[in-house]
Amino acid sequence: MVEKKGGAVAPLAQFQKGSLVTIEEIQGGCQFVYRLQALGLSRGKKIEVLKGGPGPLLVKVGNCRIGLGYKQAMKILCRLSS
């Protein structure tokens, strides 16, 4: 985990099932970031982890469920939400 102002930040892949998190940063190329934004995953968005790793993850964004590969989830830095 990385300490940033307001608490610890960790890759999405490290959060357990049922965790409510807020996206703090997306690391990667512009095409990767654009693709995630098109799916509704962007900085400041609150999401719920429906299935944690290892392996593919399933997250809930609004009323949609999105599957992410483990390496993709490692590039999405998040913080626990209240």
C-alpha positions in Angstrom: 0.0 0.0 0.0 1.1 3.6 -0.7 0.4 6.3 1.9 -1.2 9.3 0.4 -3.1 12.2 2.0 -6.3 10.9 3.5 -5.2 7.2 4.0 -3.6 4.3 2.3 -3.9 3.6 -1.4 -3.6 0.1 -2.9 -4.2 -1.6 -6.2 -7.8 -2.7 -6.8 -6.6 -6.3 -7.0 -5.7 -6.3 -3.3 -9.1 -5.5 -2.0 -11.4 -8.3 -0.7 -15.0 -9.2 -1.8 -17.5 -6.6 -0.4 -15.0 -3.7 -0.2 -16.3 -0.3 -1.2 -13.5 1.7 -2.7 -12.9 5.0 -4.5 -10.6 5.1 -7.5 -7.7 7.5 -6.8 -5.5 6.9 -9.9 -5.3 4.8 -13.0 -1.8 4.0 -14.1 -1.2 3.0 -17.8 -1.3 4.3 -21.3 -3.9 6.6 -22.7 -5.7 3.8 -24.5 -6.0 1.8 -21.3 -7.3 4.8 -19.3 -9.7 5.8 -22.1 -11.1 2.2 -22.2 -11.7 2.2 -18.5 -13.4 5.6 -18.7 -15.7 4.3 -21.4 -16.7 1.5 -19.0 -17.4 4.1 -16.2 -14.2 3.6 -14.2 -12.6 7.0 -13.6 -10.9 8.9 -10.8 -13.2 9.6 -7.9 -15.7 6.9 -8.9 -16.9 4.6 -6.1 -17.0 0.9 -6.9 -17.8 -2.3 -5.0 -15.6 -5.4 -5.3 -18.0 -8.4 -6.0 -15.2 -11.0 -6.6 -11.6 -10.4 -5.5 -8.4 -12.0 -6.8 -6.3 -13.9 -7.4 -7.4 -14.1 -11.0 -10.1 -12.0 -12.7 -12.0 -9.5 -10.6 -15.7 -8.5 -10.8 -16.6 -5.0 -9.7 -19.9 -3.1 -9.5 -20.0 0.4 -11.0 -23.4 2.0 -10.5 -25.8 -0.7 -11.7 -23.3 -2.4 -14.0 -20.9 -5.3 -13.3 -17.5 -5.2 -15.0 -14.9 -8.0 -15.2 -11.2 -7.0 -15.0 -8.1 -9.0 -15.4 -5.7 -9.2 -12.5 -3.0 -7.1 -14.3 -5.6 -4.4 -15.2 -6.8 -4.3 -11.6 -3.2 -3.8 -10.4 -3.0 -0.6 -12.4 -6.1 0.9 -10.7 -5.1 2.5 -7.3 -8.0 2.8 -4.8 -8.8 3.9 -1.3 -11.4 2.3 1.0 -14.6 4.3 1.1 -16.9 4.8 4.1 
